[in-house]
Amino acid sequence: MASIRERTYIMVKPDGVQRGLVGEIISRFEKRGFKLIAAKLASPPKEQLEKHYADLSSKPFFPGLIKYMLSGPVFALVFEGLDAVKTGRVMLGATNPLQSAAGTIRGDYALAVGRNICHGSDTVENAEKEIALWFPEGIVQYSLLQESMIFE
Ligand SMILES: Nc1ncnc2c1ncn2[C@@H]1O[C@H](COP(=O)(O)OP(=O)(O)OP(=O)(O)O)[C@@H](O)[C@H]1O
């Protein structure tokens, strides 16, 4: 059964930050009912981005992906809530924005796969690894007072 304590790592990529979409992306997750438990603007070193995307290191687009991710700051976020990983991916839309449904973040704000605005964890296991990589200092613990209005 899906947990209401499931966590996902969401990252606004450099194009999303430059285009002023940080607030919009946070707002969509907050309005959906997800609890914001960590957030920061960061300029990560190349090694951290290579670690984050290690599973793609053999892809031909990998060098371009790392260059793009190094082109400006990213905004790192962790949200908690029911089925956060899968629902977060649905909210982001398909990897290639040309295939992303309207109403999704990529479907509303992006056109190119190499400029697709945001990242979202693809499994619960990867989410936990990514949260540890991006927030070694830990996340913020607090109670969401409106929780009984979001979950049964
Ligand atoms: N064919 C491609 N050309 C250029 N960039 C690509 C291509 N495929 C993927 N990417 C970039 O690599 C990122 C990671 O690809 P992956 O297949 O893991 O998709 P994803 O899980 O939807 O994306 P993300 O991990 O960023 O959420 C994509 O979001 C995109 O920025």
The ligand as an ORCA input file, in Angstrom:
! r2SCAN-3c Opt
* xyz 0 1
  N      17.887     11.827    -25.950
  C      18.250     12.750    -25.076
  N      18.911     13.857    -25.482
  C      19.282     14.809    -24.599
  N      19.039     14.744    -23.288
  C      18.387     13.662    -22.832
  C      17.953     12.610    -23.695
  N      17.332     11.665    -22.945
  C      17.382     12.112    -21.682
  N      18.001     13.302    -21.610
  C      18.246     14.118    -20.413
  O      18.648     13.270    -19.361
  C      17.718     13.369    -18.292
  C      17.611     12.035    -17.611
  O      17.070     11.093    -18.498
  P      16.137      9.912    -17.981
  O      16.026      8.934    -19.073
  O      16.601      9.465    -16.631
  O      14.729     10.656    -17.885
  P      13.890     11.170    -16.640
  O      14.031     10.202    -15.523
  O      12.517     11.510    -17.091
  O      14.609     12.539    -16.323
  P      15.117     13.086    -14.932
  O      16.030     12.022    -14.344
  O      15.837     14.353    -15.276
  O      13.874     13.278    -14.128
  C      16.425     13.846    -18.945
  O      15.562     14.495    -18.051
  C      16.966     14.809    -19.981
  O      17.312     16.068    -19.384
*
